[in-house]
């Protein structure tokens, strides 16, 4: 389980709730406080501070050796929405300095597929704000080959 922009481990917690324990937890987040929360709750997690530092050597020499029996890779990522959110005047969408980190998700996913090859299935879930420009949503959809849909936890959680 690879969680990009992990925060305090929301995607890891989802796995806990459904009773799935991956071969390895890998958390990518630049925030030290968030990483401390994750480390305390999921001991043994592999941490990467900056998504931009993920390299072929890291995946091939470290991650793949921890995952010799892997048949599926699950990647979750919620990249910064600062440049996509309707709240920001003059937003730059995927050209902005923070939201452009979306392209790193694509790079990492491609790298995983190259290193692990066709013997694995790569599944991914990406999330961001619903208030982004339609053109940005279309660009993201085109890149990932999927259409967006809105999830509201109020529709999924018993009240």
CNS distance restraints for C-alpha pairs under 8 A (distance, minus, plus):
assign (resid   1 and name CA) (resid  12 and name CA) 7.89 0.50 0.50
assign (resid   1 and name CA) (resid  22 and name CA) 5.99 0.50 0.50
assign (resid   1 and name CA) (resid  23 and name CA) 7.64 0.50 0.50
assign (resid   1 and name CA) (resid  24 and name CA) 6.21 0.50 0.50
assign (resid   1 and name CA) (resid  25 and name CA) 5.17 0.50 0.50
assign (resid   1 and name CA) (resid  26 and name CA) 6.09 0.50 0.50
assign (resid   1 and name CA) (resid  73 and name CA) 6.35 0.50 0.50
assign (resid   1 and name CA) (resid  74 and name CA) 5.00 0.50 0.50
assign (resid   1 and name CA) (resid  75 and name CA) 6.10 0.50 0.50
assign (resid   1 and name CA) (resid  76 and name CA) 7.93 0.50 0.50
assign (resid   2 and name CA) (resid  25 and name CA) 6.32 0.50 0.50
assign (resid   2 and name CA) (resid  26 and name CA) 4.73 0.50 0.50
assign (resid   2 and name CA) (resid  27 and name CA) 6.11 0.50 0.50
assign (resid   2 and name CA) (resid  28 and name CA) 7.75 0.50 0.50
assign (resid   2 and name CA) (resid  73 and name CA) 7.59 0.50 0.50
assign (resid   2 and name CA) (resid  74 and name CA) 6.14 0.50 0.50
assign (resid   2 and name CA) (resid  75 and name CA) 4.75 0.50 0.50
assign (resid   2 and name CA) (resid  76 and name CA) 6.36 0.50 0.50
assign (resid   3 and name CA) (resid   9 and name CA) 7.82 0.50 0.50
assign (resid   3 and name CA) (resid  11 and name CA) 6.87 0.50 0.50
assign (resid   3 and name CA) (resid  12 and name CA) 7.69 0.50 0.50
assign (resid   3 and name CA) (resid  25 and name CA) 7.93 0.50 0.50
assign (resid   3 and name CA) (resid  26 and name CA) 6.17 0.50 0.50
assign (resid   3 and name CA) (resid  27 and name CA) 5.00 0.50 0.50
assign (resid   3 and name CA) (resid  28 and name CA) 6.09 0.50 0.50
assign (resid   3 and name CA) (resid  75 and name CA) 5.80 0.50 0.50
assign (resid   3 and name CA) (resid  76 and name CA) 4.84 0.50 0.50
assign (resid   3 and name CA) (resid  77 and name CA) 5.87 0.50 0.50
assign (resid   4 and name CA) (resid  27 and name CA) 6.30 0.50 0.50
assign (resid   4 and name CA) (resid  28 and name CA) 4.82 0.50 0.50
assign (resid   4 and name CA) (resid  29 and name CA) 6.74 0.50 0.50
assign (resid   4 and name CA) (resid  51 and name CA) 7.19 0.50 0.50
assign (resid   4 and name CA) (resid  75 and name CA) 7.31 0.50 0.50
assign (resid   4 and name CA) (resid  76 and name CA) 6.04 0.50 0.50
assign (resid   4 and name CA) (resid  77 and name CA) 4.59 0.50 0.50
assign (resid   4 and name CA) (resid  78 and name CA) 6.95 0.50 0.50
assign (resid   4 and name CA) (resid  79 and name CA) 7.55 0.50 0.50
assign (resid   4 and name CA) (resid 105 and name CA) 7.59 0.50 0.50
assign (resid   5 and name CA) (resid  27 and name CA) 7.55 0.50 0.50
assign (resid   5 and name CA) (resid  28 and name CA) 5.49 0.50 0.50
assign (resid   5 and name CA) (resid  29 and name CA) 4.83 0.50 0.50
assign (resid   5 and name CA) (resid  30 and name CA) 7.70 0.50 0.50
assign (resid   5 and name CA) (resid  51 and name CA) 7.96 0.50 0.50
assign (resid   5 and name CA) (resid  77 and name CA) 5.92 0.50 0.50
assign (resid   5 and name CA) (resid  78 and name CA) 5.99 0.50 0.50
assign (resid   5 and name CA) (resid  79 and name CA) 6.00 0.50 0.50
assign (resid   5 and name CA) (resid  80 and name CA) 7.98 0.50 0.50
assign (resid   6 and name CA) (resid  10 and name CA) 7.18 0.50 0.50
assign (resid   6 and name CA) (resid  11 and name CA) 7.44 0.50 0.50
assign (resid   6 and name CA) (resid  27 and name CA) 5.63 0.50 0.50
assign (resid   6 and name CA) (resid  28 and name CA) 5.66 0.50 0.50
assign (resid   6 and name CA) (resid  29 and name CA) 5.44 0.50 0.50
assign (resid   6 and name CA) (resid  77 and name CA) 7.21 0.50 0.50
assign (resid   6 and name CA) (resid  78 and name CA) 7.81 0.50 0.50
assign (resid   7 and name CA) (resid  29 and name CA) 6.24 0.50 0.50
assign (resid   7 and name CA) (resid  31 and name CA) 7.36 0.50 0.50
assign (resid   7 and name CA) (resid  34 and name CA) 5.27 0.50 0.50
assign (resid   7 and name CA) (resid  35 and name CA) 7.13 0.50 0.50
assign (resid   7 and name CA) (resid  38 and name CA) 7.99 0.50 0.50
assign (resid   8 and name CA) (resid  34 and name CA) 4.80 0.50 0.50
assign (resid   8 and name CA) (resid  35 and name CA) 6.62 0.50 0.50
assign (resid   8 and name CA) (resid  37 and name CA) 5.78 0.50 0.50
assign (resid   8 and name CA) (resid  38 and name CA) 5.40 0.50 0.50
assign (resid   9 and name CA) (resid  13 and name CA) 6.20 0.50 0.50
assign (resid   9 and name CA) (resid  27 and name CA) 7.82 0.50 0.50
assign (resid   9 and name CA) (resid  37 and name CA) 7.94 0.50 0.50
assign (resid   9 and name CA) (resid  38 and name CA) 5.70 0.50 0.50
assign (resid  10 and name CA) (resid  14 and name CA) 6.53 0.50 0.50
assign (resid  11 and name CA) (resid  15 and name CA) 6.81 0.50 0.50
assign (resid  11 and name CA) (resid  76 and name CA) 6.84 0.50 0.50
assign (resid  12 and name CA) (resid  16 and name CA) 6.54 0.50 0.50
assign (resid  12 and name CA) (resid  25 and name CA) 7.83 0.50 0.50
assign (resid  13 and name CA) (resid  17 and name CA) 6.24 0.50 0.50
assign (resid  14 and name CA) (resid  18 and name CA) 6.49 0.50 0.50
assign (resid  15 and name CA) (resid  19 and name CA) 6.00 0.50 0.50
assign (resid  15 and name CA) (resid  20 and name CA) 5.13 0.50 0.50
assign (resid  15 and name CA) (resid  21 and name CA) 6.81 0.50 0.50
assign (resid  16 and name CA) (resid  20 and name CA) 6.11 0.50 0.50
assign (resid  16 and name CA) (resid  21 and name CA) 7.15 0.50 0.50
assign (resid  23 and name CA) (resid  66 and name CA) 7.67 0.50 0.50
assign (resid  23 and name CA) (resid  67 and name CA) 6.45 0.50 0.50
assign (resid  23 and name CA) (resid  70 and name CA) 7.56 0.50 0.50
assign (resid  24 and name CA) (resid  45 and name CA) 6.98 0.50 0.50
assign (resid  24 and name CA) (resid  46 and name CA) 7.62 0.50 0.50
assign (resid  24 and name CA) (resid  66 and name CA) 7.13 0.50 0.50
assign (resid  24 and name CA) (resid  67 and name CA) 7.21 0.50 0.50
assign (resid  25 and name CA) (resid  42 and name CA) 7.82 0.50 0.50
assign (resid  25 and name CA) (resid  44 and name CA) 7.53 0.50 0.50
assign (resid  25 and name CA) (resid  45 and name CA) 4.93 0.50 0.50
assign (resid  25 and name CA) (resid  46 and name CA) 6.17 0.50 0.50
assign (resid  26 and name CA) (resid  45 and name CA) 5.70 0.50 0.50
assign (resid  26 and name CA) (resid  46 and name CA) 4.68 0.50 0.50
assign (resid  26 and name CA) (resid  47 and name CA) 5.93 0.50 0.50
assign (resid  26 and name CA) (resid  48 and name CA) 7.64 0.50 0.50
assign (resid  27 and name CA) (resid  35 and name CA) 7.92 0.50 0.50
assign (resid  27 and name CA) (resid  45 and name CA) 6.84 0.50 0.50
assign (resid  27 and name CA) (resid  46 and name CA) 6.22 0.50 0.50
assign (resid  27 and name CA) (resid  47 and name CA) 5.04 0.50 0.50
assign (resid  27 and name CA) (resid  48 and name CA) 6.30 0.50 0.50
assign (resid  28 and name CA) (resid  47 and name CA) 5.91 0.50 0.50
assign (resid  28 and name CA) (resid  48 and name CA) 4.71 0.50 0.50
assign (resid  28 and name CA) (resid  49 and name CA) 5.67 0.50 0.50
assign (resid  28 and name CA) (resid  50 and name CA) 6.50 0.50 0.50
assign (resid  28 and name CA) (resid  51 and name CA) 6.22 0.50 0.50
assign (resid  29 and name CA) (resid  34 and name CA) 7.58 0.50 0.50
assign (resid  29 and name CA) (resid  35 and name CA) 6.87 0.50 0.50
assign (resid  29 and name CA) (resid  47 and name CA) 7.74 0.50 0.50
assign (resid  29 and name CA) (resid  48 and name CA) 6.59 0.50 0.50
assign (resid  29 and name CA) (resid  49 and name CA) 5.11 0.50 0.50
assign (resid  29 and name CA) (resid  50 and name CA) 6.24 0.50 0.50
assign (resid  29 and name CA) (resid  51 and name CA) 7.41 0.50 0.50
assign (resid  30 and name CA) (resid  48 and name CA) 7.85 0.50 0.50
assign (resid  30 and name CA) (resid  49 and name CA) 4.55 0.50 0.50
assign (resid  30 and name CA) (resid  50 and name CA) 5.53 0.50 0.50
assign (resid  31 and name CA) (resid  35 and name CA) 6.29 0.50 0.50
assign (resid  31 and name CA) (resid  49 and name CA) 7.54 0.50 0.50
assign (resid  32 and name CA) (resid  36 and name CA) 6.22 0.50 0.50
assign (resid  33 and name CA) (resid  37 and name CA) 6.55 0.50 0.50
assign (resid  34 and name CA) (resid  38 and name CA) 6.37 0.50 0.50
assign (resid  35 and name CA) (resid  39 and name CA) 5.99 0.50 0.50
assign (resid  35 and name CA) (resid  47 and name CA) 7.71 0.50 0.50
assign (resid  36 and name CA) (resid  40 and name CA) 6.17 0.50 0.50
assign (resid  37 and name CA) (resid  41 and name CA) 6.36 0.50 0.50
assign (resid  38 and name CA) (resid  42 and name CA) 5.76 0.50 0.50
assign (resid  38 and name CA) (resid  43 and name CA) 7.85 0.50 0.50
assign (resid  38 and name CA) (resid  45 and name CA) 7.79 0.50 0.50
assign (resid  39 and name CA) (resid  43 and name CA) 5.22 0.50 0.50
assign (resid  39 and name CA) (resid  44 and name CA) 7.25 0.50 0.50
assign (resid  39 and name CA) (resid  45 and name CA) 6.33 0.50 0.50
assign (resid  48 and name CA) (resid  53 and name CA) 7.73 0.50 0.50
assign (resid  48 and name CA) (resid  54 and name CA) 7.63 0.50 0.50
assign (resid  49 and name CA) (resid  53 and name CA) 7.85 0.50 0.50
assign (resid  50 and name CA) (resid  54 and name CA) 7.48 0.50 0.50
assign (resid  51 and name CA) (resid 104 and name CA) 6.81 0.50 0.50
assign (resid  52 and name CA) (resid 104 and name CA) 6.68 0.50 0.50
assign (resid  54 and name CA) (resid  58 and name CA) 6.24 0.50 0.50
assign (resid  54 and name CA) (resid  59 and name CA) 7.38 0.50 0.50
assign (resid  54 and name CA) (resid 108 and name CA) 7.22 0.50 0.50
assign (resid  55 and name CA) (resid  59 and name CA) 6.40 0.50 0.50
assign (resid  56 and name CA) (resid  60 and name CA) 5.81 0.50 0.50
assign (resid  56 and name CA) (resid 111 and name CA) 6.63 0.50 0.50
assign (resid  56 and name CA) (resid 115 and name CA) 7.45 0.50 0.50
assign (resid  57 and name CA) (resid  61 and name CA) 5.35 0.50 0.50
assign (resid  57 and name CA) (resid  62 and name CA) 7.48 0.50 0.50
assign (resid  58 and name CA) (resid  62 and name CA) 5.32 0.50 0.50
assign (resid  58 and name CA) (resid  63 and name CA) 6.61 0.50 0.50
assign (resid  59 and name CA) (resid  63 and name CA) 4.83 0.50 0.50
assign (resid  59 and name CA) (resid  64 and name CA) 5.96 0.50 0.50
assign (resid  59 and name CA) (resid 111 and name CA) 7.87 0.50 0.50
assign (resid  59 and name CA) (resid 112 and name CA) 7.15 0.50 0.50
assign (resid  59 and name CA) (resid 115 and name CA) 7.14 0.50 0.50
assign (resid  60 and name CA) (resid  64 and name CA) 5.31 0.50 0.50
assign (resid  60 and name CA) (resid  65 and name CA) 7.31 0.50 0.50
assign (resid  60 and name CA) (resid 115 and name CA) 6.19 0.50 0.50
assign (resid  61 and name CA) (resid  65 and name CA) 6.42 0.50 0.50
assign (resid  62 and name CA) (resid  66 and name CA) 6.60 0.50 0.50
assign (resid  63 and name CA) (resid  67 and name CA) 6.37 0.50 0.50
assign (resid  64 and name CA) (resid  68 and name CA) 6.20 0.50 0.50
assign (resid  64 and name CA) (resid 115 and name CA) 7.95 0.50 0.50
assign (resid  64 and name CA) (resid 116 and name CA) 7.30 0.50 0.50
assign (resid  70 and name CA) (resid 120 and name CA) 7.04 0.50 0.50
assign (resid  71 and name CA) (resid 119 and name CA) 6.80 0.50 0.50
assign (resid  71 and name CA) (resid 120 and name CA) 4.65 0.50 0.50
assign (resid  71 and name CA) (resid 121 and name CA) 6.39 0.50 0.50
assign (resid  72 and name CA) (resid 120 and name CA) 5.14 0.50 0.50
assign (resid  72 and name CA) (resid 121 and name CA) 4.62 0.50 0.50
assign (resid  72 and name CA) (resid 122 and name CA) 5.76 0.50 0.50
assign (resid  72 and name CA) (resid 123 and name CA) 7.20 0.50 0.50
assign (resid  73 and name CA) (resid 120 and name CA) 7.02 0.50 0.50
assign (resid  73 and name CA) (resid 121 and name CA) 6.20 0.50 0.50
assign (resid  73 and name CA) (resid 122 and name CA) 4.75 0.50 0.50
assign (resid  73 and name CA) (resid 123 and name CA) 6.06 0.50 0.50
assign (resid  74 and name CA) (resid 122 and name CA) 6.09 0.50 0.50
assign (resid  74 and name CA) (resid 123 and name CA) 4.90 0.50 0.50
assign (resid  74 and name CA) (resid 124 and name CA) 5.58 0.50 0.50
assign (resid  75 and name CA) (resid 109 and name CA) 7.95 0.50 0.50
assign (resid  75 and name CA) (resid 122 and name CA) 7.50 0.50 0.50
assign (resid  75 and name CA) (resid 123 and name CA) 6.24 0.50 0.50
assign (resid  75 and name CA) (resid 124 and name CA) 4.55 0.50 0.50
assign (resid  75 and name CA) (resid 125 and name CA) 6.44 0.50 0.50
assign (resid  76 and name CA) (resid 124 and name CA) 5.58 0.50 0.50
assign (resid  76 and name CA) (resid 125 and name CA) 4.85 0.50 0.50
assign (resid  76 and name CA) (resid 126 and name CA) 5.78 0.50 0.50
assign (resid  77 and name CA) (resid 105 and name CA) 7.40 0.50 0.50
assign (resid  77 and name CA) (resid 124 and name CA) 7.95 0.50 0.50
assign (resid  77 and name CA) (resid 125 and name CA) 6.51 0.50 0.50
assign (resid  77 and name CA) (resid 126 and name CA) 4.87 0.50 0.50
assign (resid  77 and name CA) (resid 127 and name CA) 6.41 0.50 0.50
assign (resid  78 and name CA) (resid 126 and name CA) 5.64 0.50 0.50
assign (resid  78 and name CA) (resid 127 and name CA) 4.70 0.50 0.50
assign (resid  78 and name CA) (resid 128 and name CA) 5.71 0.50 0.50
assign (resid  79 and name CA) (resid  99 and name CA) 6.44 0.50 0.50
assign (resid  79 and name CA) (resid 101 and name CA) 6.37 0.50 0.50
assign (resid  79 and name CA) (resid 102 and name CA) 5.98 0.50 0.50
assign (resid  79 and name CA) (resid 127 and name CA) 7.43 0.50 0.50
assign (resid  79 and name CA) (resid 128 and name CA) 6.85 0.50 0.50
assign (resid  80 and name CA) (resid  98 and name CA) 5.75 0.50 0.50
assign (resid  80 and name CA) (resid  99 and name CA) 5.10 0.50 0.50
assign (resid  80 and name CA) (resid 101 and name CA) 7.29 0.50 0.50
assign (resid  80 and name CA) (resid 128 and name CA) 7.65 0.50 0.50
assign (resid  81 and name CA) (resid  85 and name CA) 5.75 0.50 0.50
assign (resid  81 and name CA) (resid  98 and name CA) 7.40 0.50 0.50
assign (resid  81 and name CA) (resid  99 and name CA) 5.61 0.50 0.50
assign (resid  81 and name CA) (resid 128 and name CA) 6.19 0.50 0.50
assign (resid  81 and name CA) (resid 129 and name CA) 6.40 0.50 0.50
assign (resid  82 and name CA) (resid  88 and name CA) 7.03 0.50 0.50
assign (resid  82 and name CA) (resid  91 and name CA) 7.89 0.50 0.50
assign (resid  82 and name CA) (resid  98 and name CA) 6.50 0.50 0.50
assign (resid  82 and name CA) (resid  99 and name CA) 6.31 0.50 0.50
assign (resid  83 and name CA) (resid  88 and name CA) 6.84 0.50 0.50
assign (resid  83 and name CA) (resid  91 and name CA) 4.94 0.50 0.50
assign (resid  83 and name CA) (resid  92 and name CA) 5.38 0.50 0.50
assign (resid  83 and name CA) (resid  93 and name CA) 4.90 0.50 0.50
assign (resid  83 and name CA) (resid  94 and name CA) 6.97 0.50 0.50
assign (resid  83 and name CA) (resid  95 and name CA) 7.91 0.50 0.50
assign (resid  83 and name CA) (resid  96 and name CA) 5.34 0.50 0.50
assign (resid  83 and name CA) (resid  97 and name CA) 7.53 0.50 0.50
assign (resid  83 and name CA) (resid  98 and name CA) 6.50 0.50 0.50
assign (resid  83 and name CA) (resid  99 and name CA) 5.34 0.50 0.50
assign (resid  84 and name CA) (resid  88 and name CA) 7.68 0.50 0.50
assign (resid  84 and name CA) (resid  91 and name CA) 6.25 0.50 0.50
assign (resid  84 and name CA) (resid  92 and name CA) 6.95 0.50 0.50
assign (resid  84 and name CA) (resid  93 and name CA) 4.55 0.50 0.50
assign (resid  84 and name CA) (resid  94 and name CA) 7.09 0.50 0.50
assign (resid  84 and name CA) (resid  99 and name CA) 6.62 0.50 0.50
assign (resid  84 and name CA) (resid 129 and name CA) 7.25 0.50 0.50
assign (resid  84 and name CA) (resid 131 and name CA) 7.53 0.50 0.50
assign (resid  84 and name CA) (resid 132 and name CA) 5.01 0.50 0.50
assign (resid  84 and name CA) (resid 133 and name CA) 7.19 0.50 0.50
assign (resid  84 and name CA) (resid 136 and name CA) 7.64 0.50 0.50
assign (resid  85 and name CA) (resid  91 and name CA) 7.36 0.50 0.50
assign (resid  85 and name CA) (resid 129 and name CA) 6.30 0.50 0.50
assign (resid  85 and name CA) (resid 130 and name CA) 7.96 0.50 0.50
assign (resid  85 and name CA) (resid 131 and name CA) 5.63 0.50 0.50
assign (resid  85 and name CA) (resid 132 and name CA) 5.27 0.50 0.50
assign (resid  86 and name CA) (resid  91 and name CA) 7.66 0.50 0.50
assign (resid  86 and name CA) (resid 131 and name CA) 5.32 0.50 0.50
assign (resid  86 and name CA) (resid 132 and name CA) 5.93 0.50 0.50
assign (resid  86 and name CA) (resid 133 and name CA) 7.58 0.50 0.50
assign (resid  91 and name CA) (resid  96 and name CA) 7.22 0.50 0.50
assign (resid  92 and name CA) (resid  96 and name CA) 4.68 0.50 0.50
assign (resid  93 and name CA) (resid  99 and name CA) 6.53 0.50 0.50
assign (resid  93 and name CA) (resid 100 and name CA) 7.56 0.50 0.50
assign (resid  93 and name CA) (resid 132 and name CA) 7.64 0.50 0.50
assign (resid  93 and name CA) (resid 133 and name CA) 7.70 0.50 0.50
assign (resid  93 and name CA) (resid 136 and name CA) 6.23 0.50 0.50
assign (resid  94 and name CA) (resid  99 and name CA) 5.26 0.50 0.50
assign (resid  94 and name CA) (resid 100 and name CA) 4.52 0.50 0.50
assign (resid  94 and name CA) (resid 101 and name CA) 7.88 0.50 0.50
assign (resid  94 and name CA) (resid 102 and name CA) 7.15 0.50 0.50
assign (resid  94 and name CA) (resid 136 and name CA) 6.99 0.50 0.50
assign (resid  95 and name CA) (resid  99 and name CA) 7.11 0.50 0.50
assign (resid  95 and name CA) (resid 100 and name CA) 5.42 0.50 0.50
assign (resid  96 and name CA) (resid 100 and name CA) 5.52 0.50 0.50
assign (resid  97 and name CA) (resid 101 and name CA) 7.53 0.50 0.50
assign (resid 100 and name CA) (resid 104 and name CA) 7.87 0.50 0.50
assign (resid 101 and name CA) (resid 105 and name CA) 7.02 0.50 0.50
assign (resid 102 and name CA) (resid 106 and name CA) 6.84 0.50 0.50
assign (resid 103 and name CA) (resid 107 and name CA) 6.27 0.50 0.50
assign (resid 104 and name CA) (resid 108 and name CA) 6.08 0.50 0.50
assign (resid 105 and name CA) (resid 109 and name CA) 6.09 0.50 0.50
assign (resid 106 and name CA) (resid 110 and name CA) 6.18 0.50 0.50
assign (resid 106 and name CA) (resid 144 and name CA) 7.91 0.50 0.50
assign (resid 107 and name CA) (resid 111 and name CA) 6.16 0.50 0.50
assign (resid 108 and name CA) (resid 112 and name CA) 6.15 0.50 0.50
assign (resid 109 and name CA) (resid 113 and name CA) 6.34 0.50 0.50
assign (resid 109 and name CA) (resid 122 and name CA) 7.91 0.50 0.50
assign (resid 110 and name CA) (resid 114 and name CA) 6.21 0.50 0.50
assign (resid 111 and name CA) (resid 115 and name CA) 6.12 0.50 0.50
assign (resid 112 and name CA) (resid 116 and name CA) 5.84 0.50 0.50
assign (resid 112 and name CA) (resid 117 and name CA) 7.76 0.50 0.50
assign (resid 112 and name CA) (resid 122 and name CA) 7.97 0.50 0.50
assign (resid 113 and name CA) (resid 117 and name CA) 5.26 0.50 0.50
assign (resid 113 and name CA) (resid 118 and name CA) 7.17 0.50 0.50
assign (resid 113 and name CA) (resid 120 and name CA) 7.93 0.50 0.50
assign (resid 113 and name CA) (resid 122 and name CA) 7.16 0.50 0.50
assign (resid 116 and name CA) (resid 120 and name CA) 6.46 0.50 0.50
assign (resid 130 and name CA) (resid 150 and name CA) 6.94 0.50 0.50
assign (resid 132 and name CA) (resid 136 and name CA) 6.45 0.50 0.50
assign (resid 132 and name CA) (resid 137 and name CA) 6.66 0.50 0.50
assign (resid 133 and name CA) (resid 137 and name CA) 6.44 0.50 0.50
assign (resid 134 and name CA) (resid 138 and name CA) 6.10 0.50 0.50
assign (resid 135 and name CA) (resid 139 and name CA) 6.15 0.50 0.50
assign (resid 136 and name CA) (resid 140 and name CA) 6.19 0.50 0.50
assign (resid 137 and name CA) (resid 141 and name CA) 6.03 0.50 0.50
assign (resid 137 and name CA) (resid 148 and name CA) 7.34 0.50 0.50
assign (resid 138 and name CA) (resid 142 and name CA) 6.01 0.50 0.50
assign (resid 139 and name CA) (resid 143 and name CA) 6.27 0.50 0.50
assign (resid 140 and name CA) (resid 144 and name CA) 6.23 0.50 0.50
assign (resid 141 and name CA) (resid 145 and name CA) 5.57 0.50 0.50
assign (resid 141 and name CA) (resid 146 and name CA) 5.08 0.50 0.50
assign (resid 141 and name CA) (resid 147 and name CA) 5.22 0.50 0.50
assign (resid 141 and name CA) (resid 148 and name CA) 6.72 0.50 0.50
assign (resid 142 and name CA) (resid 146 and name CA) 6.92 0.50 0.50
assign (resid 151 and name CA) (resid 155 and name CA) 7.77 0.50 0.50
assign (resid 152 and name CA) (resid 156 and name CA) 7.10 0.50 0.50
assign (resid 153 and name CA) (resid 157 and name CA) 5.90 0.50 0.50
assign (resid 154 and name CA) (resid 158 and name CA) 7.81 0.50 0.50
assign (resid 154 and name CA) (resid 159 and name CA) 7.98 0.50 0.50
